């Protein structure tokens, strides 16, 4: 494995950068480079053997040796000049010259070197491919070279016989073994490259299948989420009608019983009325959360005096908290008379925050602080603080999760399910703001809502990209 990687790095070094972009071209150049670097080592065995049996061979042997050594130059020429196809054909021509040169001096048409001609198209198709144009060009090149050789032999009076027949047979065996080893080396490297590519293609195919499976799973999850939100919204609407009937009837009973002496009955009816209103609030929160998650809630920005809006909401809560023995304090810093917000949703957010704080304080004191110094086009910071038992770090992390289980809910927040803050989180995000919380055990919790005061275009919740856990 280490050898194949090192050979691949060597081949990549000789490959021009533009050829690395195509996997097919990179493979062909790699085979060409490795073949030309190692095949001459095997090919040079033949001239060495010829020199061993005939030291006086002289110029013919020198020309053959030079022709074989030239193969080492082709990878460098491809790297420097980049004309890959041209040097492939030139390399094949050099191979044909070496073969026919040996045939001329050692046996003519019956030379043992003649079978080497089979290697020429084999290597050419490795280097250039096997399309029709390439096959025609290579066969024409071989045919013209062989025709020139035959013509030269006929006109030149036949091949010189520089070695006895028995010596030529020995040379033939050596040359055939060298040729077989050279071709086998090239084919072995090519097979490793193709095997690596096949493995890579299988891995890519597996990754594509995994990616497609994940995409389908994500799509199914999204569809399930939309279906869940649609179901909750529909179920919530179905629940609201009987709840409103219960609340209406309890209000009528309160009025009737208040005229008589049944004080205990009146207290029970009032508890029914409060529980009905609480349940109606939960159902409404479920509907709104589902509508926002399904991308179906609209934004209607309008110009408003935000200081007056905050003061009016707090004033409405003063009487309700006073009846429970509590109070709400308001501090406003700055004014934003030209603020542009969705009035209904901003009011809803502030109401929910005060309601949540009053329940956390068990009907006790609530503090509201509104920093409106940002002015139009910026952000308003409105914080609501309760004086309850506070939350630990684990509970604080799950405070905005509608499906989270806040341990403190059953102790310091009697009857609280925890939908007000998740709904506020979504409403703030829908308006382009954010909702954060800070709490300290024994001292209470502060919820901070930041709302942009600049003009916003009318849009729907599906146009917002946000996360309730953010």
N, C-alpha and C positions, 0 to 999 in steps of 0.2 A: 504493500500500500504506500509506504514511504517513497519507493522508487517511482511509482506512477505519479505521485504528487510532484517529485523533483523533475521528472521529465516534462510534466505539464507546465511547470514554471519556466523551464528552459525554452519550451516551444512558445510560451506566451511572450517571453522576452524578444524573440525573433519576429513575432507577429505585429504588423503595423496596427496602431490604435484603431483605425477605422474598420479594420477587419475583425476586431474583437467584438464589434456590435452585433454581428450576425453569428449565431451559434453554428450554423452549417459551414460558413467560411472559416471560422475559428478552428473547427474540427479538421477541415482539409489542410489548412496551413500547418497545423500541429503535426499531422501525419507526414506532410512534405518535409518539415524541418527535421523531425526525428529520423526519418528515413535517410535523408541526405547527410546527417551527422554520423550515423552508425553503419550504413551500408558500405561506404568506401573502405571502412576498416576490414570488412569481409572481402570486398572486391580486390583489395590490394594484394591478397594472398596469391591470386593467379599470376601477376607479373613477378612476384617474388619466387614462385615455383618455376616459372619460365627462366628466370635468371639463374636459378640453381642448376637447371639441367642444360642451359645454354648461356654461359656467361658472356659470350661474344655476340649476343643478339643485337646490341647497339641501338640505332635510332628507332626501329619499330617498337622495341620494348620501352624506350623512354617516352615515346609518344603515347603508348597505352597507359603508362603510369601517370603521365600528366593529365590524360583524359579522366582517369578515375579520381585523381586528386581534385580536379575541378568541381566535383560534386560538393566538396566542402564549402565552396564559395557561394553557392546558390542561396542558402539561408540568409547570408549577410546581404546579398544583393536584393533579396525580397524585403529585408528589414529597412535598407537604406532607400531603395528606389520604389518599392511598393508595387511593382508591376507583376503581380503574382501569376496570372495566366501566361504572360510572355515567358517568364522564367521557367514555368512548368514545361511548356513546349520546348524551350531551349535545353532543359535538362533531359527530356526524352530524346531529343536529337543527339545530345552528347552520349547518351546510353547507346543509341543506334550506331553512332560512329565507333564507339569502343567495340561493340559486338562485331560489326562488319570489318573493322580494322583487323581484329584477331582472325576472323574467317579468311581474310585475304592472305595473311602471312602463315596461317596454320590450318591448312586443309581445304580452303576454297569452299565450294558448295557442300562438301562432305565434312566440313569442320565441326568439331564437337562444341564449338562456341555458338553455332547457329541456333540451337534451342533457346538460347538466351532471348531471342526475339519475342518469345511468349511473355517474358517479364515486362516488356515495354508497354503493351496495352494494359496489362494488369495494374502497373504502377500509375499509368496515366489516368485511368478511371478512378483510382484512389485519390489522386491529386485534384482532378478537374470535375469529377462527377460522371454520370452515365447518361446524360440527356442526348438526344439524337444529334444535335450539332457537334457536341464534343466527340461522340463516337465517330462521326464522319471525319472530323478534323484529324483525330489520332490515327485512324486507319489510313487516311490519305497520306499522312506524314510517314507512316511505316512503309506504305506501298511505294512512295516516291523514293525513299531511301534505299529500299531493297532493289528497285528497278535500276537506280544509279549504280548500285554495287554490281548487279549482273552485267550491265553495260560495260562497266570498267573491267570486269573479269574477262568478258568476251573480247573487247578491243585490246586489252593489255596482254592477252595471250595466256591467261590462266594464273593461278595463284602460285607464288614461290613456295617451294617445299623446304623449309628451313630446319625441320625436325623429322626424324624417322617416325613411321606409323606407330610403333609401340610407345614412343615418348608422347605423341599427340594423344593417345588414349589416356595416358596418365594425367595429362593436362586437362583433358575433358572431364575426368572424374573430379579433379580438384575444383574446376570452374563450376561444375554442376552443384557440388556441395556448397560452395561459396554463394552461388545464386540462390539456392534453396534457403540457406540461413538468412540471407539478406531479405528475401521476400517474406520469410516467416517472421523475422523481427518486425518488419513494417506491419504485417497483418496482425501480429499479436498486440502491438501498440494501438492499432486502429480498433481492434475488438475491445480493448479496455476502455478506450474513449467512448465507443458506442454503448458499452455496458453501463458506463457511468451516466451517460445521457439518458439511457432507458430508465435507470434507477431514479434520476432526477425528475424525469417526466412522470414516473409513478408517484413520487412524493408530491409533485405539484398537483397531480390529479387527485391525490388523497386530500391535500389541503383545500382544493377547490370543492370537493365533496363536503368536507367539514364546514367550510365557509357557507356553502349552500344550506346545509343542515342548520347552522346557527341562524342564518337569515330567515329560514322558515320558522324556526323556534321563536325568533324575535317577533316575526309577523303574527304568529299565533298568540304570543304573549300580549302584543298590542291589541289584537282583536279581543282577547279575553278581558283586557282592561277596559276597553270601550264598552263591551257587553256588560261588564260589572257596573260601570258608571251609569249606563242606560237603565239597567235593572233597578239600581238604587234610586235613580231619579224617578222612575215610573212608580216604584213601590212607595217612595216618599209622597208623591202626589196622591196616591190612593189612601195613604194613612192620614193625610191632612184633613180630609173631609169629615171623618168621624171624630177626630180630635177637636176640630172647630165646633162640632155639634156639642161635644162634652163641655167645652169651655163656655159656650153660649148658654147651655142649660144650667151650668153651675153659677154663672153670673145672675141668671133669673132667680135661682134658688136663694142666692145671697140677698138679693133685693127683697124677696118674699119673707125670708126668715128674719131679716133685720127689722121688720115691722112688728114682730112678735117677741115673746120672752124666751125663745129657744136659743140661748147663748151657746150651749154645747154643740147643738146641731149646726149653728152658724160657723163655729170654728172648724168642724169637720168639712163643711162645704167649702170653706175658704182653702183648706188643705187640698181638697180635690181640684179646686180651681187653679191653685199654684202648680200642682203636679201636672195638670193638663197643659198649662202654659209652658212649663218646662219641657214637657214631652214634645209639644209643638215646636219649640225652639230647636230641639235636637233633630227633629224630622226636617225642619227648614235648613239646618246646617248640613245635614246629609245631602239634601237636594242640591244645595249650592256647591258643596265640595265636588259632588259627582258632575254637576254641570260644568264647573271650571276644568276638571280633569278631562272631560269629554270635549273641551274646546267650544262650548256653546254659550258662554256668558259674554255679553256685550259691555263695552265701556262707553259712557256718554259724558265726556268732559264739559264742564260749564264754568263760567267765571263766578267766583264767590268770595265773600269776606271770611277767610278761614278763622280769624279770631272770634267772630260772632258765632260761627258754626260750632266751634269747640265749646264756647260759653253756653250756648243753648242746650247742647247735649248734657253738659255737666249739671245745668240747672234742673233738667228733667229728672236727674238721678238723685238730687238732694232730698226731695220729698220721700222717695222710696227708701233711701238708706236711713233717713231720719226716723221713719216708722219702724225700722229694725234696730234702732239704737246706735246707728253708725253715722258717718259723715263723709263728705267728699270735698277736698280742698283743691282749688284751681290756681295755678300760676301761669301767666302768659307773658312771654318776653318777645317784644317786637310785634309787628303787624304784617299781614300779607293780604291787603285789601283787594289786590288784583290777581289773586291766585286762581289757577285754572285746574280743577280736579273734578272727578266724578263725585258729586255731592252725596248721592245715596250710598255709595260704597264707602266713602270716607266716614260718613255718619255711622254706618254699620260697623266699621272697624272700631271706632271709638266706643260705641255702645257695648260691643262684645268684650273689649278690654276692661271696661269698668265693671261689667257684669262678672267677668272672670275674677277680677280683683276683689269685688265685694264677697263673692262666695269663698275665695281663698282666705279672706279675713273673717269669715263666718259672720257676715253682716256688720263688720267693724268699719274702720276708717280706710279711706282710699285717697291717694294723692295723685293729681294730674298735673303734669308740667309740659307746657307747649312752647317750644322755641321756634318762633316764626321769623327770626332775623334773616333767614336765607333770602326772603323776598321772592317775587315772581321769577320763574325760570329756574329756581334752585330747589331745595328740599326743606320740608318742615320736619322737625323732630318732636314727636309727642310721646311722652313716657307716662305709664300708669303703674303706680306702685301699690302693693298691698302690704299688710303687716301680719301676714300669716306665719306659719312655722317655717316657711322656706322649703327649698328643694336641694337634694344632693346632686352631685355631678352626674350620676347615672340617670336620675329622673329628668335633669335639665336637658340632657341629650335627646330624650324621647318626648319632650314637651310639645313639639309641633307635629308629631306623628299621629294621625287619626286612629291608627291601630296599635299605638304604643300603650303600655301599661305603666302609668305613673304611680309609684307606690304610695305617694302622699295623698292620692285622691280620696281614699277611703277614710283618712284621718282628719286632715285639715280642710278638705273640700267635700263636705257631705253631699252625696248625690251627683257629684261632678263626673261626667264621662270624658271630658277633655276634647270636645269638638270646637269650642270657641277659638282657641289659639291656632289649631290647624287651619280653620277657615280664614282667620285673620292673616295667616301666613300666605295663603293663596291669594287673598284679595289684595294684599300689599304688593305681591309679585305681579299680579295682573295690572296694577296701576303703575308699575315700573319702580316700586319701592322695595323695602325689605323690613323684616321683623326679627328682632333679636331679643334675648332674655338674659338677665343676670339675677342670681339668687344667692342668699346667704342663710344658712340654717339658723333659725331663731329670730331672724330680722325681716324676713319677707322676700318677695320677688318683684323685680321691676321689668316690665315689658316695654321695649322701645320700638316705635313705628316711625320709619322715615318715608315720607311721601313726597314725590316730585311735585312742584308747584307750577311748572311751565306748561305751555299748551301741548296737548297730546291729541293725535288724530283718533277718530272713532275706530275701534277695532274689537276683535273677539279674542277670547282666551286662547284659542288655538294659534293665534299669531304671536303669542308670547313663548319664549324658551326659558323655562325656569325649573327649579327643583324644590320641592317642599322641604327637603332635608338640608338645603343650602344654608 
